[in-house]
């Protein structure tokens, strides 16, 4: 639920979220593929913030179930432990409400062109703050990705940003695929392995965590090559598998394996050089297959409890 909420707040449509869940082989609570409507129902369910509502329906003896009017509903706050943040949930409700705009799509695009002519550029902040303009979320729900919205009004936008984002998505998808391959390898050995696509973490035997990340190269003139990993507030204890990109961040340089304990400090970026970090050797591999064999051997020494 937290992943779905996070992706929706990043302006992904309900249909897109359902498609990505299905692509990752994640089924709904009934064991079936996801539909956009099911994602919407989940996003509207106040039980996730601890609110339960009773007396929605009633049934008299021998009669069909009927829906009660809203004034007869009994709504109880803090009935159960919430699992998502209330503010994030409310923001999602606001986005869904804004998505039901009453103006035609052609008018939405016309207004957006007028703002572009006035401002000379567009951004999420400009769109959300312009009077008379639907929110960025509404545009995404009606027209899809930001790049497509800009294309429809003839605006190129920040091409460099688009290219970097597309590159990041490609490498992140590769790492998610690698995680799935490693999961399958452990399962073939009779070990328990669960992949959480939203956190990019593989959990083995409910004990060992392996996080998959992308390390981008920082190539500064007259300085040795260095790589960075974007810091996450909660790195689970275990291992980090990073694909290191080449000097231009266009191809794979190698794969590295390091303890996640190295990354448990409060910086936005984790920096490391080609061979070592603070005197500690990083295990490096030319291929993911070689890294997998090494990691399977290391984890294999730890007997499942």
C-alpha positions as CSV (number, residue, x, y, z in Angstrom):
1,X,0.0,0.0,0.0
2,X,2.8,2.5,0.8
3,X,4.4,1.8,-2.6
4,X,1.1,2.4,-4.4
5,X,0.5,5.6,-2.4
6,X,4.0,6.8,-3.1
7,X,3.7,6.2,-6.9
8,X,0.3,7.9,-7.1
9,X,1.7,10.9,-5.3
10,X,4.5,10.9,-8.0
11,X,1.6,11.5,-10.5
12,X,1.4,8.0,-11.9
13,X,-2.1,7.1,-12.9
14,X,-4.1,4.3,-11.3
15,X,-3.9,2.3,-14.6
16,X,-0.1,2.7,-14.8
17,X,0.3,1.5,-11.2
18,X,-1.9,-1.5,-11.9
19,X,0.1,-2.3,-15.0
20,X,3.4,-2.1,-13.1
21,X,2.1,-4.3,-10.3
22,X,1.1,-6.9,-12.9
23,X,4.4,-6.6,-14.7
24,X,6.2,-7.5,-11.4
25,X,4.0,-10.5,-10.8
26,X,2.3,-9.0,-7.8
27,X,-1.4,-10.1,-7.4
28,X,-4.1,-8.4,-5.5
29,X,-5.6,-9.7,-2.2
30,X,-7.9,-12.1,-4.2
31,X,-4.9,-13.5,-6.0
32,X,-5.8,-11.8,-9.3
33,X,-4.2,-9.3,-11.6
34,X,-4.7,-5.6,-10.7
35,X,-7.1,-3.3,-12.4
36,X,-7.0,0.5,-12.3
37,X,-10.3,0.6,-10.4
38,X,-8.9,-1.7,-7.7
39,X,-6.0,0.7,-7.2
40,X,-8.5,3.6,-6.8
41,X,-10.5,1.6,-4.3
42,X,-7.4,0.9,-2.3
43,X,-6.4,4.6,-2.4
44,X,-9.8,5.6,-1.0
45,X,-9.9,3.0,1.8
46,X,-9.6,4.9,5.1
47,X,-8.9,1.7,6.9
48,X,-5.2,2.3,6.0
49,X,-5.2,5.4,8.2
50,X,-7.0,3.7,11.0
51,X,-10.5,4.7,10.2
52,X,-13.4,2.2,10.1
53,X,-16.9,2.9,8.9
54,X,-19.9,0.8,9.9
55,X,-23.5,0.6,8.9
56,X,-22.9,1.3,5.2
57,X,-25.4,-1.4,4.3
58,X,-28.3,-3.1,5.9
59,X,-30.5,-6.0,5.2
60,X,-33.9,-6.8,6.6
61,X,-35.1,-10.3,7.0
62,X,-36.0,-11.8,3.6
63,X,-35.0,-8.7,1.7
64,X,-32.0,-7.7,-0.4
65,X,-29.0,-5.8,0.9
66,X,-29.5,-2.0,0.6
67,X,-27.1,0.9,0.9
68,X,-27.7,3.2,3.8
69,X,-27.6,7.0,3.3
70,X,-24.3,8.6,4.3
71,X,-25.9,10.3,7.4
72,X,-26.5,6.8,8.9
73,X,-22.9,5.7,8.6
74,X,-20.9,5.3,11.8
75,X,-17.3,6.4,11.3
76,X,-14.7,5.7,14.0
77,X,-11.3,7.3,14.1
78,X,-8.2,5.4,15.4
79,X,-10.2,2.1,15.3
80,X,-7.1,0.2,14.1
81,X,-3.4,0.9,13.8
82,X,-2.7,3.0,10.6
83,X,-0.2,1.7,8.1
84,X,0.2,4.9,5.9
85,X,0.8,8.5,6.9
86,X,-2.5,10.4,7.2
87,X,-1.2,13.5,5.4
88,X,0.0,11.4,2.4
89,X,-3.4,9.7,2.3
90,X,-5.3,13.0,2.3
91,X,-3.1,14.4,-0.5
92,X,-4.0,11.4,-2.6
93,X,-7.7,12.1,-1.9
94,X,-7.2,15.7,-3.0
95,X,-5.5,14.5,-6.2
96,X,-8.3,12.2,-7.1
97,X,-10.8,15.0,-6.5
98,X,-8.9,17.3,-8.7
99,X,-8.7,14.7,-11.4
100,X,-12.4,15.0,-12.0
101,X,-12.2,18.3,-13.9
102,X,-15.2,19.6,-15.7
103,X,-13.5,21.4,-18.6
104,X,-12.8,19.6,-21.9
105,X,-9.3,18.3,-22.5
106,X,-8.8,20.7,-25.4
107,X,-9.5,23.6,-23.0
108,X,-7.0,22.1,-20.6
109,X,-4.3,22.1,-23.2
110,X,-5.3,25.6,-24.4
111,X,-4.9,27.0,-21.0
112,X,-1.6,25.3,-20.6
113,X,-0.3,26.9,-23.8
114,X,-1.4,30.3,-22.6
115,X,0.6,29.9,-19.4
116,X,3.6,28.7,-21.4
117,X,3.4,31.9,-23.6
118,X,3.2,34.0,-20.5
119,X,5.9,32.3,-18.4
120,X,8.2,31.2,-21.2
121,X,8.6,27.8,-19.6
122,X,6.7,25.1,-17.7
123,X,7.2,23.1,-14.5
124,X,5.2,21.3,-11.9
125,X,5.4,24.4,-9.6
126,X,4.2,26.8,-12.4
127,X,1.3,24.5,-13.3
128,X,0.1,24.0,-9.8
129,X,0.4,27.7,-8.9
130,X,-1.3,29.2,-12.0
131,X,-4.8,30.5,-11.4
132,X,-7.5,28.9,-13.6
133,X,-5.2,26.0,-14.5
134,X,-6.0,22.4,-13.4
135,X,-3.3,20.8,-11.2
136,X,-0.3,18.8,-12.5
137,X,-2.0,15.7,-11.2
138,X,-5.1,16.4,-13.3
139,X,-3.0,16.8,-16.4
140,X,-1.2,13.5,-15.7
141,X,-4.4,11.7,-15.1
142,X,-5.8,12.9,-18.5
143,X,-2.8,12.8,-20.7
144,X,-0.2,10.5,-19.1
145,X,3.4,11.3,-18.5
146,X,4.8,14.9,-18.3
147,X,6.7,14.4,-21.5
148,X,3.6,13.5,-23.4
149,X,1.7,16.6,-22.0
150,X,4.5,18.9,-23.2
151,X,4.5,17.2,-26.6
152,X,0.8,17.9,-27.0
153,X,1.4,21.6,-26.7
154,X,4.6,21.7,-28.7
155,X,6.9,22.3,-25.7
156,X,10.3,20.5,-25.6
157,X,10.8,21.1,-21.9
158,X,14.1,20.3,-20.3
159,X,15.4,17.6,-22.7
160,X,18.5,16.9,-20.5
161,X,16.3,16.2,-17.5
162,X,14.1,13.8,-19.6
163,X,17.1,12.0,-20.9
164,X,18.6,11.5,-17.4
165,X,15.3,10.3,-16.0
166,X,14.8,7.8,-18.8
167,X,18.4,6.6,-18.2
168,X,17.8,6.2,-14.5
169,X,14.6,4.2,-15.2
170,X,16.4,1.9,-17.6
171,X,19.2,1.1,-15.1
172,X,16.7,0.7,-12.2
173,X,14.7,-1.8,-14.3
174,X,17.9,-3.7,-15.0
175,X,18.7,-4.0,-11.3
176,X,15.1,-5.1,-10.5
177,X,15.5,-7.8,-13.1
178,X,18.8,-8.8,-11.5
179,X,17.1,-9.1,-8.1
180,X,14.5,-11.3,-9.6
181,X,17.2,-13.6,-11.1
182,X,18.9,-13.9,-7.8
183,X,15.6,-14.6,-6.1
184,X,15.0,-17.4,-8.5
185,X,18.5,-18.8,-8.0
186,X,18.0,-19.0,-4.2
187,X,14.6,-20.6,-4.6
188,X,16.1,-23.3,-6.9
189,X,18.4,-24.1,-3.9
190,X,15.4,-24.5,-1.6
191,X,15.9,-21.2,0.1
192,X,13.1,-18.7,0.9
193,X,13.5,-15.5,-1.1
194,X,11.1,-12.6,-1.3
195,X,11.5,-9.5,-3.5
196,X,10.0,-6.2,-2.5
197,X,10.0,-4.2,-5.8
198,X,9.1,-0.9,-4.1
199,X,12.2,-0.9,-1.9
200,X,14.4,-2.9,-4.4
201,X,15.2,-5.3,-1.6
202,X,15.6,-9.1,-1.7
203,X,15.0,-10.8,1.7
204,X,16.5,-14.3,2.0
205,X,15.2,-16.8,4.6
206,X,13.6,-13.9,6.3
207,X,17.0,-13.0,7.7
208,X,19.4,-11.7,5.0
209,X,18.7,-8.5,3.1
210,X,20.1,-7.6,-0.3
211,X,19.4,-4.1,-1.7
212,X,19.9,-3.4,-5.4
213,X,21.0,0.1,-6.4
214,X,22.6,2.1,-9.3
215,X,26.0,3.8,-8.7
216,X,26.6,6.8,-11.1
217,X,30.0,7.9,-12.0
218,X,31.2,11.4,-11.0
219,X,34.0,12.3,-13.5
220,X,35.7,15.5,-12.5
221,X,38.7,16.9,-14.4
222,X,42.1,15.9,-12.9
223,X,40.5,13.8,-10.2
224,X,40.2,10.0,-9.8
225,X,36.8,8.5,-10.8
226,X,34.3,8.3,-8.0
227,X,30.8,6.8,-7.8
228,X,27.8,7.8,-5.7
229,X,24.8,5.9,-4.3
230,X,21.8,8.0,-3.3
231,X,21.3,7.7,0.4
232,X,18.1,6.1,1.8
233,X,17.0,6.9,5.3
234,X,16.6,3.2,6.2
235,X,19.1,0.8,4.6
236,X,18.2,-2.7,5.9
237,X,21.1,-4.6,7.5
238,X,22.7,-6.8,5.0
239,X,24.3,-6.3,1.6
240,X,24.1,-3.7,-1.2
241,X,24.5,-4.8,-4.8
242,X,25.3,-1.8,-7.0
243,X,25.8,-1.7,-10.8
244,X,28.5,0.8,-11.5
245,X,28.2,2.8,-14.7
246,X,31.0,3.9,-16.9
247,X,32.5,7.5,-17.1
248,X,29.6,8.7,-19.3
249,X,27.0,6.8,-17.3
250,X,25.9,5.1,-20.5
251,X,27.1,1.5,-20.0
252,X,28.0,-1.0,-17.2
253,X,31.4,-0.6,-15.7
254,X,31.2,-3.4,-13.2
255,X,29.2,-4.7,-10.2
256,X,30.1,-4.2,-6.6
257,X,29.1,-5.8,-3.4
258,X,29.4,-4.1,0.0
259,X,27.9,-4.3,3.5
260,X,24.9,-1.9,4.0
261,X,26.4,-0.9,7.4
262,X,28.8,1.3,5.4
263,X,25.9,3.4,4.3
264,X,24.2,4.1,7.6
265,X,25.1,7.7,8.1
266,X,23.1,10.8,7.5
267,X,24.4,12.1,4.1
268,X,22.5,12.4,0.9
269,X,25.1,10.6,-1.1
270,X,27.5,7.8,-0.4
271,X,30.8,8.3,-2.3
272,X,33.4,5.7,-3.1
273,X,36.4,5.3,-5.4
274,X,37.3,2.6,-7.9
275,X,38.8,0.1,-5.5
276,X,38.4,1.2,-1.8
277,X,36.4,3.3,0.6
278,X,38.2,4.4,3.7
279,X,40.6,1.5,3.4
280,X,38.0,-1.1,3.1
281,X,38.0,-3.2,-0.1
282,X,34.9,-3.4,-2.1
283,X,34.1,-6.8,-3.7
284,X,33.9,-6.1,-7.5
285,X,32.8,-8.3,-10.3
286,X,32.8,-8.0,-14.1
287,X,29.4,-9.7,-14.4
288,X,26.3,-10.1,-12.4
289,X,26.6,-13.9,-12.7
290,X,30.0,-13.8,-10.9
291,X,28.6,-11.6,-8.2
292,X,25.6,-13.9,-7.8
293,X,27.8,-17.0,-7.3
294,X,29.8,-15.2,-4.7
295,X,26.8,-13.9,-2.8
296,X,25.0,-17.3,-2.9
297,X,28.1,-18.9,-1.4
298,X,28.3,-16.3,1.4
299,X,24.6,-16.5,2.3
300,X,24.7,-20.3,1.9
301,X,27.1,-20.5,4.9
302,X,24.3,-19.0,7.0
303,X,21.9,-21.8,7.8
304,X,18.2,-20.8,7.8
305,X,16.7,-20.8,11.3
